[in-house]
Amino acid sequence: MSGGLGAEVTKTPEAILAFVDQHCADCHDDSMKEGDLDLYSLGFDLTDKESFKKWMRVFERVKAGEMPPGEKRRLGEEEKKDFLAHVGEPLRKLDAADVAKNGRVRGRRLTRVEYEHTLHDLLGIDIPLKTLLPEDGGLHGFETVASAQQLSHHQMARYLDVADLALDEAFRRALEGDEVFKKRFEPKELAHLGKGNNRSPELRDGRSLSWPITLQFFGKLESTVAPEDGWYRVTLHQVQAINPLNGVVWGTLRSGACVSNDPMLNMLGLVEATAKERDIVFEAWIEEGHMLELKPNDRSLKRPDTGAPGGNVSFKGRDLEKDGFNGIAHRGVTMERIYPVSDRAGVMRRIFGAESKGAMEKGGNGEEQLRKVVTKFARKAFRRPVGEAQVEPYVDLGLKVLDEGGSFPEALRASYRAVLCSPRFLTFVEPGSGELDDHAVATRLSYALWVSMPDEVLSRLADEGKLRDKKVLAEQVERMLADAKVKRFVHGFTDQWLKLKEIDFTNPDARLFPLFDPVLQESMVQETRAFVRSMVEEDLQVSHLVDSDFAFMNERLVRHYYGGESKAPERGAKKKSGGRQGKGKGKDKGKDNNKDEVSEKEPVVVEEKWMPEIEPGKGLQKVALRGDEKRGGLVAQGAILKVTADGTSTSPVVRGVFVNERILGAHLPPPPPGVAAIEPDIRGATSIRDQLEKHRSNMACATCHYTIDPPGLALESFDPVGVWRTGYGRDNKGAKIDPSGVTPDGEAFEDFMGWKRIYAARGKQLAQGFVQQFITYATGAPGRLSDRSAIDAVVAGSEEAGYGMRTLIRESILSEVFLRK
């Protein structure tokens, strides 16, 4: 499409003008220009970018039912269909012509996550690399979108530095071997028994005991210092809960320097201690010089005093177990250096291969072997066959090193370094337009589902020209979704689609949400990922995004969602009977812990609160929900509710935009310039609905808010940390929540459950929304107007399977949208 300045103003067709006269003139003529849109002077020159964009906006808003706004102007179906045909068909034809000429996806490079996984698989190494590269920008919610990507000189320099680090690691391991480290630390080694700053656990009866003391770095295990950067398998031996709450004491295992000038701690995993002793194993990257920190990290636990002045802790003369405090005991820690991607032999195969054996034995005089090895490496790195002319510059670099007396490994490294900085490695090699060849299909497929380069099976099928065969391609999709590497897809896709990568962007206000803790946040992320993975593995209906009869929870999540936590325990308070003991160990016999103690003259009947059944010690578990349960569905999960809040208050606008764009498939424009944002009243005295009503009095805002507000208002029943509420402010004592609303097409609902029922029945809409998200992520460009017939075919082909998520993914990959540039 042309640039626009000086473009010919083509007359608007009479059928479209008649519609504008009847339905749009009040707001979009030369005097009103609501939203800076005058449909009379706009003209109909669709080759002009701005004109095309504005008519596309009109088409979208009328199609979505947002325009014309208001009940009195609601269009009849035939009138709407006729207008959309008159506007949409010329838009579609022009868009299709642009795609045919230029393709949907401009040049796309590897994201930093893809780059890391690719180097790991290519070289067999496992060191973190993505944090050393500039952050990827995003567009339409995804880092993979090509039009938002850049490849500057600064980025190229960083890629070169990271390539050097990766090659250093690979050649070091291949030539020198892997470091071996395994050591068991007994409890007496973990406790700090001397004087000074003591923040180590207690040693009692041959066990290490850690308590919920809030002093920074309490629970650090000073002797467990990692001798070098690397992956470690950490085993906590015979872990046991002290005074378990509901059968469990939750803690965290983290690593860090544990000093005030380097306070950051890295999460290794959750520790779910139970009354029964058991070993718990973790695998994580630990930096050289960092030590482990193990502590109960559940803020609903009563916290003992330090027992000593200043920054010290003392257990002298105290028995915290008898005093009723909750703790975590264990009988030692084993740390073992591991190599999760590949052992030394695997690294050697990847960088030397069988072809280099002779040259290595001869001490480095192997021109023929160098050519063979570099060609093979370049073919893997470039994800397609390479010709002699293409590989010659890389071979020449290695030969130059040999000529100057360098060793064969040094020559290989020089060649590999250039390969890893080539655009053929850093970018996707795809045609300017038209069908993708088999190797481009293999690459796009592999990065969509495995976030890395194609494996040998995909490469062989591409070499044989079989991947464009729909049957073969479908078989490969099923094979890849069944592989353990699909975990990368679940993490990468949910991090972007559902904004899970933003889970740390805000910290809930500790005064308002004193019981929110690291255990809870990590559990929330695990909950959402487990839910999405189950939808893919079991091909569950996409309606589960808004409602389901199951969820994934652990004991901490159940207590958060159903236990009514609101107040933090007092520091130093002794354990009282009753409270939140529930059915777990530690419940006092002969007392009903679900009732407050009251006078016999004033009996109080307390309705028993329903809670999902959880087996302590089993971590995240699939639990059945009741039919009227508000927790069913992705949108009611804590991680989603947290990333769509600011840690203090909620906004129906933020949550409404999220649900519309990420779940329902609506396309929303940015707000008009000069419109003030709504600031929620954190005191809870003013209803957010009242503020929205004033906001919507602005016609420029009202049209979008008809779409944005309904799901946002329904989700107001959840606070910023995902707890159900009936009112704003502390303890729900502020203005009452009103979660009622009307969908853009006029269907009313009274509450969140009512909203869920409406959209759970709209499988086709949810399927279209999900396909749009997956297509954007997997191809590097959002669906366009000319793609809609193909997307509709994907959805139609999934109807028989109830719009199952696995089916939708497979059909999307088999579609022409995925298989064409």
C-alpha atoms as one frame of an Amber mdcrd trajectory, in Angstrom:
protein
   0.000   0.000   0.000   1.266   3.473  -0.821   2.477   6.017   1.664  -0.495
   8.357   1.638   0.554  12.000   1.150  -0.987  13.237  -2.044  -2.882  10.025
  -2.638  -6.006  10.379  -4.747  -9.218  10.694  -2.707 -11.527   8.138  -4.254
 -15.236   8.736  -3.813 -16.944   6.633  -1.177 -19.453   4.183  -2.725 -23.118
   5.254  -2.463 -24.150   2.162  -0.455 -21.548   2.974   2.190 -22.473   6.677
   2.246 -26.121   5.799   2.771 -25.172   3.724   5.809 -22.988   6.551   7.123
 -25.833   9.072   6.663 -28.221   6.912   8.660 -25.991   5.594  11.439 -22.744
   7.566  11.696 -23.405  11.216  10.809 -24.135  12.372  14.369 -20.621  11.534
  15.540 -18.401  11.303  12.469 -19.112  14.272  10.203 -16.924  17.340   9.651
 -18.308  19.125  12.715 -18.162  16.340  15.339 -15.231  14.148  14.281 -15.542
  11.856  17.307 -12.332   9.877  17.663 -10.784  12.210  15.041 -12.827  10.430
  12.357 -14.727  12.307   9.631 -16.212   9.675   7.334 -17.386  12.253   4.742
 -14.003  13.776   3.939 -12.104  10.499   4.384 -12.772   9.214   0.890 -12.249
   5.587  -0.142  -8.707   5.416  -1.492  -7.681   2.167   0.185  -4.201   2.299
  -1.326  -3.494   5.076   1.171  -2.237   3.582   4.452  -4.157   5.941   6.721
  -7.371   5.571   4.767  -7.047   1.777   4.754  -6.382   1.811   8.501  -9.426
   3.964   9.282 -11.837   1.967   7.120 -10.451  -1.197   8.642 -11.227   0.277
  12.046 -14.802   1.059  10.970 -15.185  -2.479   9.622 -13.902  -4.018  12.871
 -16.086  -1.902  15.133 -19.273  -2.531  13.159 -18.469  -6.245  12.919 -17.933
  -6.407  16.697 -21.256  -4.638  17.335 -19.617  -1.622  18.979 -20.703   0.755
  16.247 -23.163   2.336  16.002 -23.267   2.590  19.819 -26.375   2.325  21.958
 -29.495   0.176  21.945 -31.497   2.562  19.756 -29.023   2.199  16.926 -28.512
  -1.550  17.035 -28.286  -2.862  13.457 -30.417  -5.571  11.939 -28.435  -8.608
  10.813 -29.093  -8.071   7.079 -28.217  -4.379   7.276 -25.010  -5.180   9.126
 -24.079  -7.996   6.743 -24.661  -5.765   3.709 -22.484  -2.956   5.055 -19.665
  -5.321   6.045 -19.683  -6.812   2.548 -19.444  -3.411   0.857 -16.562  -2.295
   3.076 -14.879  -5.619   3.786 -14.512  -7.058   0.313 -12.364  -4.253  -1.161
 -10.335  -4.203   2.064  -9.801  -7.968   1.857  -8.782  -7.880  -1.821  -6.232
  -5.160  -1.256  -4.861  -6.899   1.826  -4.614 -10.204  -0.044  -2.714  -8.511
  -2.874  -0.246  -7.031  -0.371   0.283 -10.440   1.261   0.780 -12.079  -2.131
   3.438  -9.511  -3.007   5.231  -9.037   0.304   4.144 -11.894   2.563   2.548
 -11.696   6.026   5.780 -11.898   8.016   8.670  -9.553   7.466  12.206 -10.690
   8.348  12.102 -12.420  11.725  15.046 -13.138  14.001  15.414 -15.465  16.952
  14.238 -14.068  20.257  16.745 -14.272  23.067  14.906 -17.279  24.562  14.970
 -19.040  21.182  18.633 -18.136  20.786  19.490 -19.704  24.160  17.599 -22.945
  23.500  19.111 -23.181  20.014  22.704 -22.847  21.253  21.997 -25.377  23.999
  20.691 -27.931  21.500  23.328 -27.136  18.884  26.357 -27.312  21.205  25.096
 -29.464  24.081  25.811 -26.776  26.683  23.502 -25.559  29.455  24.770 -22.149
  30.651  22.199 -19.290  30.860  22.526 -16.943  27.902  19.288 -14.999  27.445
  19.963 -12.564  30.295  23.146 -11.464  28.523  21.186 -10.273  25.470  19.036
  -7.136  25.107  15.390  -7.655  26.002  13.049  -8.316  23.117  10.358  -5.795
  22.378   6.819  -7.004  21.959   3.854  -6.296  19.730   0.366  -7.790  19.822
   1.469  -9.424  23.072   4.365 -11.465  21.653   8.140 -11.091  21.359   8.105
 -13.227  18.209   6.307 -10.585  16.102   8.741  -9.659  13.348   7.637  -6.053
  12.859   8.660  -5.218  16.455  12.117  -6.766  16.193  15.379  -4.978  15.577
  18.906  -6.092  14.782  21.166  -3.173  15.558  24.964  -2.958  15.729  24.671
  -3.027  19.516  22.621  -6.224  19.388  25.042  -7.827  16.932  27.902  -7.053
  19.306  26.020  -8.690  22.167  25.228 -11.762  20.038  28.936 -12.018  19.200
  29.883 -11.851  22.887  27.327 -14.516  23.796  28.465 -16.745  20.932  32.011
 -16.518  22.315  30.837 -17.543  25.777  28.874 -20.473  24.374  31.772 -21.710
  22.252  34.224 -21.288  25.145  31.999 -23.491  27.290  31.511 -26.124  24.588
  35.188 -26.444  23.650  36.295 -26.367  27.275  34.003 -29.229  28.180  34.926
 -31.202  25.054  38.671 -30.839  25.496  39.064 -30.724  29.274  36.111 -32.741
  30.496  33.267 -31.966  32.885  33.801 -30.805  36.430  32.722 -33.345  39.017
  31.338 -32.260  42.359  29.206 -34.135  44.845  29.094 -33.487  48.551  26.744
 -34.191  51.416  26.438 -31.588  54.158  25.330 -32.904  57.529  23.112 -30.824
  59.873  26.023 -29.976  62.142  27.838 -28.435  59.153  24.822 -26.327  58.263
  24.261 -24.754  61.684  26.386 -21.760  62.659  27.475 -22.538  66.198  29.980
 -19.745  66.715  29.546 -16.125  67.714  28.707 -13.254  65.426  25.989 -12.755
  62.853  24.111 -16.012  63.190  21.288 -16.552  60.710  21.722 -20.267  60.169
  19.170 -22.904  61.182  18.921 -24.523  64.590  20.696 -27.807  65.320  18.647
 -30.077  67.571  18.698 -33.861  67.998  20.822 -34.346  64.882  18.450 -32.393
  62.653  18.595 -28.986  61.011  15.518 -26.929  61.961  14.438 -23.796  60.123
  11.739 -21.494  61.492   9.660 -18.629  60.013  11.920 -15.933  61.451  11.636
 -12.825  59.275  15.243 -11.699  59.616  16.782 -11.309  56.157  18.706 -14.397
  54.989  17.668 -16.421  58.032  17.938 -20.071  57.018  21.096 -19.616  54.976
  23.280 -22.716  54.805  26.757 -21.194  54.762  28.701 -24.365  53.994  26.740
 -25.072  50.779  28.710 -22.628  48.648  28.751 -23.608  44.951  32.369 -24.100
  43.784  31.548 -22.832  40.274  28.666 -21.682  38.092  26.590 -24.632  37.019
  23.530 -26.800  37.282  23.210 -28.691  40.544  20.978 -31.434  41.808  20.148
 -30.505  45.405  18.667 -33.192  47.651  17.153 -32.317  51.011  17.259 -35.490
  53.077  14.418 -36.666  55.317  12.497 -33.416  55.214   9.756 -33.211  57.843
   7.219 -30.600  58.938   7.257 -29.373  62.504   3.700 -28.665  63.753   2.187
 -28.892  60.246  -0.729 -26.654  59.278  -3.291 -28.731  57.378  -0.628 -31.420
  57.147   1.997 -29.146  55.570   4.622 -26.509  56.285   5.545 -24.586  53.146
   8.992 -23.174  52.527  11.316 -22.040  49.773  14.756 -23.186  48.724  16.679
 -20.293  47.211  20.272 -19.464  46.334  22.256 -16.279  46.648  25.260 -14.571
  48.174  23.137 -13.905  51.292  24.885 -10.642  52.099  23.383  -7.164  52.339
  25.312  -5.728  49.383  24.098  -8.591  47.150  20.580  -9.287  48.440  18.986
 -10.955  45.413  17.869 -14.559  45.885  17.046 -17.023  43.108  14.165 -19.443
  43.545  15.157 -23.107  43.248  11.748 -24.425  44.215   9.045 -24.886  46.829
   9.556 -27.105  49.855   6.367 -28.873  50.904   7.261 -30.486  54.231   4.840
 -33.037  55.695   4.673 -35.060  58.898   6.230 -38.011  57.057   9.954 -37.760
  56.393  10.952 -37.787  52.710  13.735 -36.659  50.394  12.979 -33.686  48.133
  15.093 -33.112  45.008  15.657 -29.893  43.050  17.629 -29.125  39.888  18.684
 -25.529  39.309  21.419 -23.209  38.102  23.539 -21.851  40.972  26.199 -19.192
  40.590  29.720 -19.614  41.923  29.967 -18.439  45.519  26.231 -18.596  46.115
  24.836 -20.640  48.989  21.457 -22.188  49.736  18.786 -20.596  51.895  15.988
 -22.807  53.279  13.186 -21.334  55.350   9.435 -21.618  55.990   8.063 -18.859
  53.757   4.341 -19.028  54.385   3.255 -15.690  55.835   0.196 -17.193  57.450
   2.523 -18.930  59.929   3.167 -17.417  63.357   6.622 -15.888  63.444   8.909
 -16.341  66.447  11.193 -13.593  67.686  14.887 -13.786  66.876  15.813 -14.455
  70.489  18.873 -12.210  70.254  19.646  -8.515  69.722  20.671  -6.948  66.431
  21.042  -9.159  63.409  21.555 -12.362  65.368  19.374 -15.353  66.147  19.578
 -17.458  69.292  17.754 -20.628  70.230  19.263 -20.834  73.702  16.661 -21.640
  76.347  13.880 -21.927  73.768  11.980 -24.849  72.306  10.046 -23.427  69.359
   8.502 -26.799  68.533   6.933 -27.091  71.993   5.864 -23.465  71.784   3.773
 -24.446  68.768   5.694 -22.740  65.985   5.787 -24.288  62.516   9.126 -25.293
  61.047  10.961 -27.450  58.534  13.437 -30.106  59.651  15.857 -32.179  57.577
  18.877 -34.420  58.050  21.331 -32.965  55.577  21.803 -31.665  52.033  23.565
 -33.217  49.037  24.754 -31.030  46.164  25.811 -32.661  42.888  27.034 -30.993
  39.686  24.920 -32.092  36.706  24.749 -31.381  32.968  21.043 -31.507  31.971
  21.427 -30.929  28.212  24.301 -33.275  27.423  27.335 -34.954  28.957  30.876
 -34.442  27.664  30.515 -37.145  25.015  27.404 -35.422  23.680  29.195 -32.092
  23.457  32.083 -33.720  21.565  29.705 -35.311  19.071  28.059 -31.976  18.411
  31.206 -29.905  17.826  33.680 -32.437  16.432  31.659 -35.288  14.995  33.016
 -38.485  13.484  34.408 -36.549  10.520  37.078 -34.858  12.638  38.516 -37.981
  14.246  41.416 -38.285  11.818  42.344 -34.633  12.019  42.342 -34.710  15.821
  44.647 -37.751  15.812  47.009 -36.104  13.349  47.376 -33.044  15.517  45.408
 -30.545  13.463  46.372 -30.903   9.779  42.968 -31.791   8.351  41.674 -29.484
   5.593  39.228 -32.094   4.232  37.939 -32.966   7.674  37.540 -29.279   8.542
  35.428 -28.715   5.444  33.195 -31.694   6.286  32.710 -30.746   9.922  32.045
 -27.055   9.259  29.578 -27.928   6.484  27.706 -30.267   8.799  27.647 -27.685
  11.595  26.496 -24.903   9.274  23.696 -27.121   7.947  22.389 -27.624  11.496
  22.852 -23.996  12.493  21.224 -22.630   9.333  18.443 -25.236   9.562  18.712
 -26.155   5.876  21.222 -27.597   3.378  24.154 -25.349   2.525  25.984 -25.162
  -0.770  29.739 -25.141  -1.200  29.736 -21.431  -2.011  27.755 -20.631   1.141
  30.028 -22.537   3.482  33.346 -21.528   1.864  33.828 -18.247   3.821  33.439
 -20.105   7.117  35.822 -22.848   6.026  38.367 -20.242   4.903  38.436 -18.743
   8.405  39.301 -22.135   9.863  41.896 -22.879   7.194  43.581 -19.565   7.933
  43.970 -20.609  11.580  45.475 -23.948  10.487  47.873 -22.184   8.115  49.048
 -19.976  10.973  49.842 -23.035  13.067  46.676 -23.179  15.087  45.183 -26.455
  16.267  42.226 -28.190  14.681  39.894 -27.227  17.584  41.030 -23.598  17.271
  40.291 -23.692  13.554  36.839 -25.158  14.154  36.085 -22.545  16.762  36.944
 -19.705  14.373  34.620 -21.156  11.731  31.812 -21.807  14.209  32.030 -18.276
  15.596  31.341 -16.819  12.173  28.479 -19.272  11.587  26.780 -18.253  14.836
  26.892 -14.573  13.874  25.530 -15.127  10.375  22.060 -13.791   9.492  21.286
 -17.316   8.298  21.562 -18.434  11.928  20.078 -15.397  13.658  17.085 -15.037
  11.324  14.486 -17.254   9.716  15.314 -17.973   6.087  11.949 -17.642   4.352
  10.883 -16.424   0.902   9.605 -12.889   0.417   6.101 -14.215  -0.244   4.283
 -17.382  -1.181   4.629 -20.917   0.124   7.331 -21.868   2.598   9.696 -24.614
   1.492  10.001 -27.759   3.611  12.968 -26.494   5.610  11.222 -23.212   6.414
   8.191 -25.232   7.535  10.427 -27.395   9.744  11.984 -24.295  11.297   8.697
 -22.501  11.899   7.167 -25.668  13.364  10.106 -26.429  15.636  10.318 -22.928
  17.059   6.545 -22.839  17.560   6.380 -26.058  19.605   9.940 -26.565  20.926
  11.360 -22.996  20.907  14.489 -24.324  19.201  15.924 -25.671  15.957  14.521
 -28.755  14.182  15.698 -32.153  15.353  17.056 -34.870  13.056  13.593 -36.255
  12.270  12.230 -32.910  11.073  15.432 -32.176   9.135  15.311 -35.558   7.389
  11.655 -35.121   6.421  12.452 -31.651   5.105  15.366 -33.033   3.069  12.963
 -35.613   1.611  10.390 -32.933   0.759   7.658 -34.513   2.871   6.751 -31.838
   5.395   4.201 -30.102   3.194   2.276 -33.355   3.085  -0.579 -32.611   5.512
  -0.671 -36.156   6.867   3.066 -36.193   7.567   2.919 -32.711   9.078   0.026
 -33.692  11.362   1.978 -36.732  12.567   4.943 -34.509  13.400   2.758 -32.088
  15.338   1.452 -34.973  17.451   4.981 -36.334  17.966   6.293 -32.965  19.087
   3.380 -32.234  21.416   4.017 -35.591  23.110   7.714 -34.805  23.663   9.095
 -33.397  26.920  10.340 -30.338  25.006   6.736 -29.131  24.777   7.341 -27.727
  28.259   9.316 -24.979  26.523   6.218 -24.102  24.471   3.975 -24.018  27.532
   6.415 -21.719  29.351   7.189 -19.481  26.386   3.616 -19.197  25.152   2.023
 -18.586  28.560   4.758 -16.127  29.544   3.706 -13.952  26.620   0.055 -14.817
  25.900  -0.997 -14.648  29.567   1.712 -12.188  30.705   3.163 -14.611  33.250
   6.583 -13.080  32.645   5.169  -9.991  34.396   4.302 -11.848  37.606   7.161
 -10.053  39.431   6.397  -6.591  38.058   4.306  -5.637  41.089   4.467  -6.609
  44.752   1.125  -6.689  46.554   0.863  -4.060  49.279   1.880  -5.865  52.472
  -0.505  -3.725  54.534  -3.486  -4.759  52.434  -2.394  -8.319  51.632  -0.129
  -9.385  54.502  -0.367 -13.106  53.704   0.826 -12.941  50.105   4.190 -14.714
  49.931   6.705 -16.270  47.491   5.166 -19.722  47.980   1.802 -18.407  46.855
   3.159 -16.576  43.812   5.166 -19.562  42.593   2.146 -21.820  43.146  -0.023
 -19.492  41.059   2.355 -19.638  38.104   2.566 -23.426  38.364  -1.235 -23.597
  38.510  -1.709 -21.722  35.244   1.018 -23.593  33.377  -0.299 -26.965  34.551
  -3.795 -25.976  33.440  -2.688 -24.926  29.941  -0.507 -28.003  29.571  -3.418
 -30.271  30.496  -5.593 -28.537  27.895  -2.973 -29.260  25.237  -2.188 -32.822
  26.331  -5.825 -33.874  26.760  -7.224 -31.785  23.882  -9.673 -30.114  26.262
 -12.344 -27.793  24.923 -11.286 -24.184  24.657 -14.318 -23.246  26.766 -12.180
 -24.290  29.745 -10.482 -20.906  29.394 -13.549 -19.319  31.021 -15.028 -22.221
  32.972 -14.028 -25.730  34.003 -15.009 -28.424  36.477 -11.408 -28.925  37.600
  -8.360 -26.940  38.641  -4.742 -27.522  39.633  -4.027 -26.584  43.229  -1.796
 -27.365  46.153  -2.603 -26.918  49.837  -1.305 -23.334  49.861  -3.546 -22.315
  46.967  -6.589 -24.010  48.483  -6.035 -22.140  51.724  -5.564 -18.855  49.869
  -8.617 -19.273  47.660 -10.967 -20.815  50.203  -9.560 -20.140  53.674 -10.487
 -16.499  53.969  -6.971 -15.363  54.901  -6.915 -11.692  55.764  -4.758 -10.924
  58.800  -1.108 -11.710  59.399  -0.273 -13.658  62.572   1.302 -11.845  65.465
   5.054 -12.049  65.846   6.087 -14.251  68.737   2.529 -15.446  69.444   2.117
 -18.965  70.631   0.049 -21.382  68.642  -3.602 -21.402  69.591  -5.920 -24.335
  69.174  -8.484 -24.214  66.409  -8.102 -21.623  63.670  -7.192 -22.909  60.208
  -6.137 -26.414  61.130  -8.902 -27.978  59.050  -8.467 -31.688  58.501  -4.697
 -31.707  58.782  -2.456 -32.858  61.575  -2.333 -30.768  64.699  -6.107 -30.361
  64.971  -7.238 -30.418  68.577  -9.438 -33.362  69.445 -12.948 -32.681  70.616
 -13.138 -29.165  69.149 -14.839 -27.882  66.027 -12.182 -25.696  64.477 -14.596
 -24.187  61.962 -16.549 -22.409  64.767 -15.654 -19.586  67.062 -15.964 -20.176
  70.770 -19.317 -18.674  71.915 -21.544 -18.777  74.934 -23.854 -21.757  75.235
 -26.749 -19.275  75.524 -25.982 -17.871  72.087 -25.446 -20.806  69.731 -24.186
 -19.835  66.306 -24.711 -22.049  63.269 -21.795 -21.743  60.849 -22.243 -23.113
  57.358 -19.487 -25.578  56.521 -17.271 -24.139  53.810 -16.650 -26.397  50.816
 -13.012 -26.869  49.825 -11.329 -29.089  47.206  -9.704 -32.219  48.574  -5.910
 -32.048  48.572  -3.402 -34.697  49.597  -0.581 -33.035  51.570   2.890 -33.533
  50.131   1.756 -34.182  46.565   2.350 -30.662  45.297   0.116 -29.372  42.555
  -2.838 -31.716  42.039  -5.790 -31.870  39.696  -8.884 -31.313  41.825 -12.582
 -31.575  41.025 -14.718 -28.459  41.431 -18.405 -28.152  42.123 -20.747 -27.180
  39.337 -21.333 -23.693  40.765 -17.698 -23.157  41.659 -16.299 -19.709  40.830
 -12.714 -20.980  40.576 -13.195 -22.920  37.345 -11.473 -21.603  34.235  -8.227
 -19.843  33.386  -9.528 -16.307  33.982 -10.219 -17.039  37.672  -6.675 -18.161
  38.445  -4.463 -16.176  40.794  -1.637 -15.552  38.324  -4.013 -13.996  35.771
  -5.722 -11.874  38.412  -2.364 -10.692  39.792  -0.775  -9.660  36.484  -3.917
  -7.676  35.626  -3.754  -5.697  38.897  -1.195  -3.266  40.310  -0.613  -4.825
  43.726  -2.899  -2.356  45.475  -6.093  -2.047  43.453  -7.879  -3.507  40.454
  -9.118  -1.876  37.284 -11.998  -3.249  35.200 -10.376  -1.555  32.220  -7.061
  -3.405  32.561  -8.719  -6.754  33.193 -11.366  -6.107  30.554  -8.754  -5.348
  27.897  -6.793  -8.450  28.869  -9.803 -10.791  28.633 -11.038  -9.260  25.393
  -7.702  -9.342  23.614  -6.138 -12.515  25.046  -9.224 -14.730  25.497 -12.182
 -13.444  23.477 -10.291 -12.400  20.343 -11.387  -8.746  20.287  -9.126  -6.099
  18.775  -9.115  -2.907  20.833  -7.517   0.376  19.781  -5.519   2.523  22.201
  -7.507   5.148  24.148  -8.029   8.538  22.502  -5.403  11.161  23.356  -6.109
  13.391  26.316  -8.437  10.989  28.132  -7.482  10.728  31.807  -6.946   7.279
  33.263  -9.256   6.016  35.979  -7.585   5.893  39.376  -9.346   3.415  41.682
 -10.146   4.570  45.208  -7.921   2.275  47.285  -9.910   3.174  50.401 -12.887
   1.464  48.825 -15.273   4.374  49.446 -16.111   4.928  45.780 -17.235   2.235
  43.398 -15.134   1.848  40.276 -18.408   1.397  38.381 -19.423   4.971  39.293
 -16.150   6.291  37.923 -16.556   4.249  34.738 -20.045   5.651  34.154 -18.587
   9.173  34.064 -15.781   7.964  31.824 -18.252   6.421  29.389 -20.156   9.681
  29.028 -17.391  10.622  26.585 -18.595   9.176  23.283 -14.993   8.651  22.136
 -14.552   6.324  25.109 -18.009   4.768  25.219 -17.753   2.690  22.059 -14.758
   0.711  23.304 -16.010   0.505  26.873 -19.120  -1.356  25.742 -16.671  -4.159
  24.937 -14.034  -3.606  27.623 -16.165  -3.166  30.717 -18.333  -6.322  30.938
 -15.568  -8.873  31.677 -13.648  -6.292  33.692 -16.630  -5.588  35.938 -17.357
  -9.306  36.334 -13.774  -9.849  37.501 -14.092  -7.105  40.120 -15.263  -9.913
  42.412 -11.562 -10.811  42.739  -9.038  -8.636  44.544  -5.464  -7.950  43.297
  -4.195 -11.280  44.667  -7.097 -13.372  43.393  -9.199 -13.670  46.561 -12.992
 -13.517  46.206 -14.513 -10.363  47.662 -17.933  -8.749  48.014 -16.800  -5.200
  48.743 -13.867  -2.833  48.273 -11.450  -1.760  50.955 -10.005  -3.661  53.877
 -12.128  -6.642  54.952 -14.681  -5.857  52.190 -16.097  -2.994  54.254 -16.055
  -0.366  51.514 -18.389   0.131  48.566 -20.088  -3.077  47.490 -18.914  -4.926
  44.404 -21.419  -4.866  41.539 -20.206  -7.487  39.028 -23.262  -7.299  36.767
 -23.208  -6.149  33.192 -24.307  -6.611  29.613 -22.205  -8.189  26.853 -21.589
  -6.113  23.705 -24.322  -8.067  21.922 -26.881  -7.387  24.650 -26.842 -10.472
  26.901 -27.156  -9.531  30.576 -25.438 -11.237  33.525 -25.744 -10.698  37.265
 -22.321 -11.841  38.430 -19.051 -13.462  37.437 -20.602 -16.927  37.253 -23.270
 -15.550  34.944 -20.628 -14.010  32.685 -18.776 -17.356  32.604 -21.912 -19.251
  31.605 -22.473 -16.934  28.659 -18.981 -17.262  27.232 -18.458 -20.930  28.073
 -21.247 -21.573  25.565 -19.432 -19.574  22.862 -16.882 -22.160  21.867 -16.505
 -20.815  18.352 -15.639 -17.299  19.533 -13.141 -18.619  22.078 -11.606 -20.889
  19.444 -11.186 -17.985  17.036  -9.578 -15.920  19.788  -7.129 -18.682  20.691
  -6.203 -19.395  17.062  -5.437 -15.709  16.527  -3.121 -15.743  19.539  -1.352
 -18.946  18.506  -0.967 -17.836  14.872   0.604 -14.564  16.019   3.033 -16.382
  18.320   3.904 -19.197  15.906   4.291 -17.264  12.649   5.602 -13.902  13.829
   2.674 -11.825  12.585  -0.969 -11.365  13.636  -3.777 -12.627  11.460  -4.878
 -10.193   8.798  -8.197  -9.561   7.121  -7.229 -11.767   4.180  -6.366 -14.589
   6.617  -9.847 -14.791   8.078 -11.200 -17.392   5.722  -8.240 -19.649   6.579
  -8.695 -19.018  10.308 -12.404 -19.729   9.994 -11.488 -23.030   8.305  -9.188
 -23.901  11.222 -12.016 -23.274  13.675 -14.533 -25.187  11.569 -12.135 -28.132
  11.302 -11.927 -28.233  15.100 -15.649 -28.116  15.801 -16.119 -31.895  15.847
 -13.464 -32.150  18.571 -15.306 -29.543  20.644 -12.686 -26.936  19.731 -10.025
 -28.833  21.677  -6.827 -26.853  22.245  -4.542 -29.555  20.824  -6.762 -29.813
  17.748  -6.741 -26.044  17.303  -2.929 -26.002  17.453  -2.633 -28.849  14.935
  -5.185 -27.356  12.519  -3.495 -23.942  12.778  -0.163 -25.493  11.778  -1.820
 -27.307   8.851  -3.393 -24.060   7.606  -2.126 -21.924   4.765  -1.602 -19.064
   7.213   1.136 -21.099   8.890   2.540 -22.636   5.688   2.939 -19.409   3.735
   5.232 -16.452   4.204
